[in-house]
Amino acid sequence: MKSLFATLAAFAASTQALTGRTTNCCFHLTASGGASGTVGQLSDGQNRIGDHSLSTAQFCISPDGSITDGSGRGCILTPPTTQFQCDQGATPESGFSISPSGLLEFQGSSEFLACDTGQNGGRNIHVTPSKDLGQCVIVELKADSCAPSASTAPSASPSSSKSCPTTLSSGNFEFPHLIIPVDSKSPNTAFGTSFNGKVTSAISSIFNFDIPQADSGKMCNLVFLFPQKADLQTSSFSFSGDGKINFSKLSKAATTSTTFKNAPSVSQNLGDITISPGHSFVVSTFSCPAGEAIAFEMKNAGTTDLEFFEDFNPSPIGLFITVC
């Protein structure tokens, strides 16, 4: 998952990977990342990952970037949850492409969401996060054919892509407005706000961010910055173990009364990242939810024991949101 999150979604022209294609091309999809397996299809055209009772779905992509399934149904992104499914009589959604490496992309991004359905272990496929979805993980979908050769696919120019930096500069980042530790060994204790982030076998930390209205229409990057101790001027950290940490987005913001027992539920598992000093890590990229308070949790995914003083002074350390 680390490599998936460390690659920012490029908003390039969605048809660029189809240059030179003049006929439809058909393929099957296999998911990797937070969920894996071939993409199957229900009789009503819903496409799913992980339900082994389903037959493998076939898709065909046209030169205009639209997709139909093996039954000729148009594949669309149903509102409001942008579920990828294929409906009889529907006009297929354009904007899809297949990269030279074989990844299915929508509007230049190869990241999709696979969200629990509660049926046979299956996950529906979505394009954008929504409060109406169940637990979701990020996946990539690889086609078994139809990838253009790297020599014929034009590369995106700098002006046609957009990414957010992992470095902090004035006006381009959000600092957590509340850090709340919760302890599974003291599940009913509210420890209140802290200046430190802490991750142990029992303790995890919740970070609240207030996204201002001024960030409307911008992209947000959730990043974890972990410099070498020698590069810190006003902070410090302690670190041991394998460095594996799980990141998740919570269903609502925490409060000073939040405990392990009443902590907000996970709305989206963002995956595990193995951290080490001297590196910056992109956890997730998303449209900034302007005017909202959002929360993320860091918890142990291995043998990690970490405590750090969240600080934006050189060199910055901790969990931040960069904005562009």
VOSEDO-702625 format. One record per residue: z, x, y of N, C-alpha, C in turn. Coordinates in pm, whole numbers, plus 50000, padded with zeros to 5 digits. Each point is the difference from the previous one (the first is absolute). Last residue first. Layout:
// residues N
ZXYZXYZXY ...
This chain:
// residues 324
498014965552234498755004150064499084988150017 505415019749841499164988950045498735005650063 504535012449639499085004650104498984989150027 505205001549787498714993250001499185005950114 504265021249674499484995450129498774991349977 504445028849742498994989649984499614994550138 501895051849928500384986449965498814990749987 500615045350317500334998149860500394985449978 497505038350387500484986749961500254999149850 500645046350262498884992449947500514986349955 500875004250411499315009749913500955006349897 501064950450168499905013150065499355009949905 501174954449888498635002450045499855013050077 503424979249584499915006550131498545002250037 504034983849602498734995450056499875004850144 502785022749597500244993950130498664996350061 501185004149455499425006350118500424992350124 500545006749415500604994550121499435007650119 499314993249416499485003650132500854993550109 498955008149442501214998750082499635005250138 497204984249507500095004450140501384997650060 497594992849551501315006750010500275004750143 496774959449898500155010949902501405005650008 498284967350298499074997049891500075010849893 503034978050457499765010449900499014995249894 499734979550499500995000849892499575010249896 498954975050523499835012249922501085000349893 497574958750325501115006049927499565012749929 498634965550458499565007549883501225006549935 498514957850390500955009149936499395006549877 498894971750516499685002349860500935010649943 499054963750447500905010149946499715001349851 496514982950416500834997349883500945011749971 496384996650342501054990450030500934997049886 495335019949865500555000250136501034988950020 498035027049584500454986150019500714998650134 496015035649821501324998850061500374985350020 496865018849603499854994750135501384997750059 499575038449630499884985550010499784996050146 501105042549599499264997250122499734985050007 503695037249730499184987950004499324998850135 502325040349850500474990449901499094987849994 499605054150142499594986850043500364990149890 502155050250126499504990949898499644986650064 501055057450095499994986550055499324990849900 502745051349955498854991249984500224986850073 503195037349925498805006350054498764991349992 504044992549647500045004750138498705007050041 499864960949635500535013650002499955004950144 499224951549653500105007250127500495014249978 497434957949726500845011849976500005008450126 499214944949916499475012450056500985011149968 498694944649844500865011949997499275011950060 499204944750117499795010749905500985011550014 499644955250225499025009550055499805012249912 501544945549955500355013449953498915009650045 501574951550214498895008449955500515013749959 502964964550113498774992250011498795007949954 505634999749900498795008250019498794990850008 505014983350156499195003049881498795008550037 504815000950271498734992749990499215004349876 505365004549986498865006650066498734991749984 504764993649837499244990150077498805006050073 502835026749705499884987049933499144990250078 501145043550169499115001549885499724986349938 501224995750501500615007349889498975001949890 500324985550570499265001349874500765008749901 501014988250473500784993749893499335001449864 498075014750416501185008449979500914994249891 494854988749955500964998750110501175009249971 494304995949851501425000849964500854997550125 494864979749914500795011150052501444999349952 496114979449691500484997850137500835012050042 497625000349589499554986850045500474996550140 499015051649834500924989249970499534987050063 497615048049803500124991350118500884988249961 500065051649776499624985949990500144993250135 500105051249693499954993350129499584985449979 502295043949694499214987750005500114993850139 500495053249801500564989050078499054988149995 501065053549781499304987249983500754988950073 501225048649945499304995650120499294986749990 503025027849690498555000849981499184994950119 505075021750062499374991149904498495001250000 503145008250445499965005649864499344989849909 501645010150560498974995249908500125007149866 501964990650555500345005549868499054993749900 499755009550571499924991649881500575007449881 499564997650599500165007649877499834990449883 499225006750592500274992149881500255009349882 498535012650450501174991750024500374991449879 496425033449988500795004550114501304992250016 496215014649577500804989850068500825006150113 497175023549672499244994650112500784989650080 501605021649594499915010150106499264994950123 500334974049598501265000150074499945009850117 495504976749831500915010249951501265000050087 497474953449996499735014150032500935009649926 498194948549967501045007949933499735014850025 498544944150117499845013950045501175008249948 497264951149895501265007249980499755014750032 497484950050150499965014049957501415005249978 496554954250097501375003349962499985014149942 496564974950353500135009249889501485002049972 496474962450277501305006449981499985008549873 496244977350386500355003449863501345007349999 498214961250373500005014149963500325001849851 499994958150261498655004849978499905014549961 504424987050241499074990049946498595005849990 504185020050182499295005749885499034990149937 502974989450368498985009450048499205006249886 503844971649937498764992650021498875009150044 503955022249707499814993250128498674992750009 503395011949577498645003150045499724992350129 504445019349720499574989150087498645003750058 502885015649533499145003750112499654987450078 503875019649601499394989350079499135005950111 501985017749496499615003750136499334988050066 503515014349554499064990350057499765003650146 501855027349522500064997750144498894990550043 503285013849528498664999750060500164996450148 503265018249549499824996050139498535000350039 501685013249560500614987150029499664994650138 498405042349828499864991449883500544986050026 498535023150437500655005949883499764990749882 498685007650559499484995349872500705007749890 500104989350581500625005749881499424993649875 499705007750587499404994149883500575006849877 502404994850506499445007849890499264991149902 502564985450380499005008850060499255007849892 502314949049958500205014349979498945007650077 502584946349946498925008950037500385014749982 502484964249686499564999950139498935010350027 502374986549581500345012750063499575000550147 501434961849615499035002150108500415012550076 501044981449473500435007050121498855001550097 500024981949537500404990250101500435006350132 498595025349600498954990450032500354990050109 501175048549812500834991550086499114988750050 498105030249712501365001349947501014992350085 495375003150118500124991849880501395000849938 498465005950525500535007749887500194990949880 497305007550523500594990549905500315007549872 498775010250570500175004349861500604988749916 497005000350474501104993949926500065005749859 497795005750533499995006249868501254995149927 496814986150464501194997949918499785006949866 496765002750336501064995050088501284997049924 495585036049933500784989049941501164995950092 495465019050209501205005649939500784988549936 494545007650139501174991450004501135006749922 495225019350276500824998049881501154990450027 496655018950319499214997149881500854997249877 501445012450467499274987550001499264996649874 501275050350076500514989350086499094987849996 499935029649569499805003350141500394987950082 500075021649452500544991050101499675005150139 497365004749493500855006750099500434990050106 496964989549651501355000649944500945007450093 495394969450127500575013249971501364998849933 495874964149949501165002750085500575013649964 494754978149976501185003649924501115003550097 494524980449952501234999550077501165003449910 494085002550061501194999049917501235000650089 495455004850156499974987949920501204998649909 499035037750299500154988250082500044987249919 499305043649800501364998350050500184987350079 496294998849626500225008350118501404997850051 498244995449480500424992850120500185009750115 496385008349602501435001150026500344992850129 495914988649634500355006650126501505000450019 497125000549535500924991650075500395006950129 497185019849665499284989850075500924991250081 501545036149716499015006050089499284989750085 503224989049657500655005450120498995005350099 498724959749670500225014449991500585005150129 501084949849850498875007950051500295014849981 501884959349683500395009550105498785007650048 500144966549633499564996150135500455009450111 502794992549523498615003250035499794996450147 504204993749792499455008649895498525003050022 504244990350365498854994049933499435009649897 505174994050223498855008849976498934992849921 504534991050341499144993849900498745008449983 505545005250180498595002750025499214994249884 505144986250216499135005149893498665004150059 505574984250125498695004450048499215006049884 503824959549975499865014549998498595003450048 503804954850022498675006049998500095015249992 502844948749940500115014550004498625006349979 499434952650178501135005149924500055015150011 497884968050395499735006449872501295004049930 499484980550449499854989949896499785006049861 500265024550419501344995549961499944989949887 496245038550064500344986850052501394996449952 495845043750029501344994849967500214986250063 495005016249863501015002550102501344994249959 496304999449694499575010550092501085003550101 500194981349458499964995850140499605011950086 500424980149447499555010750089499874994550142 503294985949547498834996950081499695011550094 502575002549513500135001750146498694996050066 502874992449485498835001550085500345001450147 502704991949576499995013350059498855002550095 500874956949794499465009949905499935014150056 501414967650356499274995049884499425011549919 502275002050437500964993949909499354994649874 498175025250395499724985649987501054993049916 499565048750324500474992749882499624985350006 497075038450248501234992350022500334991449878 497005043850227500094992749874501364993149998 496505022250403501324996149953499874992649869 496795040650239500164985749976501444997549956 496665042050237501314994949959499974984849987 496435030450159500034998649854501354994849950 496844995950483501295003549940499974997649850 496314989850311500285014250003501305004349937 498374954050010500005004950138500485014450009 500634988449543499744988750088500205004750143 498855023949479500594999950133499714986850069 500045027549480499644988250077500735000450134 498705044549711501064990750040499414988250076 497715041049820500054988149916501064990050037 498455042650213500915002849888500194987849911 497294997850396499405009749908500895003449881 500844952050213499945013650053499315009349901 499394946350100500505008949895499785014350049 500714948750260499155011449969500635007749885 500384950350334500375008549887499015011549985 499664963350322500935010550042500475008949888 498594944850008499365013050014501045010350044 500374951649706500475008250113499225013050005 497974953649778500815012149975500345007550128 499364946649920499215010950059500805012849988 500524957349654500535006950118499005010550050 499684971149595499454994650124500475007050126 503035007349587498704993749987499564994150134 503395042449976499964985449994498574994949990 503565046149945498594996050003499904985049974 503905037850219499614991749888498574995250020 504325028750244498645003049956499704991749876 503564991050426499865002449856498535001749965 502624993250445498895009149970499935003649852 502914967050245500565011849931498965010449964 499794953450204500335010450099500405013249937 495774982149873501074999650100501204992149946 496285029149708500484986750036501085000750107 495665029449862501415002950028500614987250053 495545006949650500504997950136501435005050011 495074997049679501365005550006500465000250145 496284968149711500245008750114501455004550005 497154987549542500864994250103500245010150113 497495005349570499264997050122500834993850110 501345017849559499554986149993499244995850125 502035043249950499014998849893499474986049982 501795011950489500485003549866498914997649897 499535016250537500054988249915500525004349863 499965021050545500195001149855499954986249936 498255030150483500644988349942500015001249848 497905030950328501425002049979500744987749950 495155007750083500734996350121501515001149983 496805009149640499835009850109500784996650126 502054982049541498674999350060499885010050114 503044994849514500035002050145498585000450053 502914979549547498755005750048500055000750152 503544995749529499684997350140498665006450033 503484983449552498845007450049499714995750144 504665000549654499124993550096498835009150036 503144995449536499665008750112498994993150091 503424970049714498815008349978499725008250125 505044982649863498774996850070498865009449962 504695002249861499364988849932498644996650061 503175033650163499145004949892499344988749920 501965009550507500034989049904499015003249889 500495029450381501195000049915500134988749902 497184995250459500315012749935501214997849910 496014964350221501365004649976500035013549929 496944957550284499925013349940501405005849988 497744947650023501025009150052499925013249924 497254960249905499485010650086501035009050063 500344962549666499764994750135499565010750099 501145009649541498814991449999499694994450139 502465047449974500294986649951498734991550007 500165055349959499734988350084500394987249927 500975059150032499514988549924499844988150092 500405057150030500074987450073499374989149914 502515046049813498744994050040500244986950074 503815038250026499324992149899498694994450052 505025014950247498815005849939499424990649895 503575007150473499704992349878498695005549945 501735022150364501234992749969499864990949880 496225032850005500985000550108501264992949958 494744989349846500955010949983500915000150122 495834967049725501015002650103500845012249964 494714982049891501255004349938500975004050111 494974969749929501035006750079501225003549916 494184991649950501334995149965501025008350077 494444987050102501045009549961501244992649953 494324997850217501154993549935500965010349941 496014992750418500465009249896501294994349942 495294984350324501374998349955500335009949889 496295014650354500194989549900501474999049965 498315032550307499154988650035500144988649901 502505048650208499964990449890499224987850043 500925037250297498975003149904499934990449884 504545003850255498745004650056499015003549889 504714984749984498924992849935498635004450050 504325014950160499855005149865498884993049926 501184987350450499465013549997499795005149858 501754956450195498775000949922499525014249980 503924986350258500204996349862498745001549916 501875029250423499054989149979499954996849853 504555020750131498615003950024499114988049979 505195012950026499304987750033498575003450040 503915023849669499015002250107499264987050025 505105013549789498814991649989499075002550118 503355038249808499994988650091498694992449983 502935031849658498654998150052499984987650087 503915013449764499735010950094498614999050059 501594969849663500604997150130499695010950101 498385005149558499494987550052500534997450139 501565036849750498695002650057499404987350059 504194996449786500105008250120498635002050063 500704977449576500004992050120500005008550127 
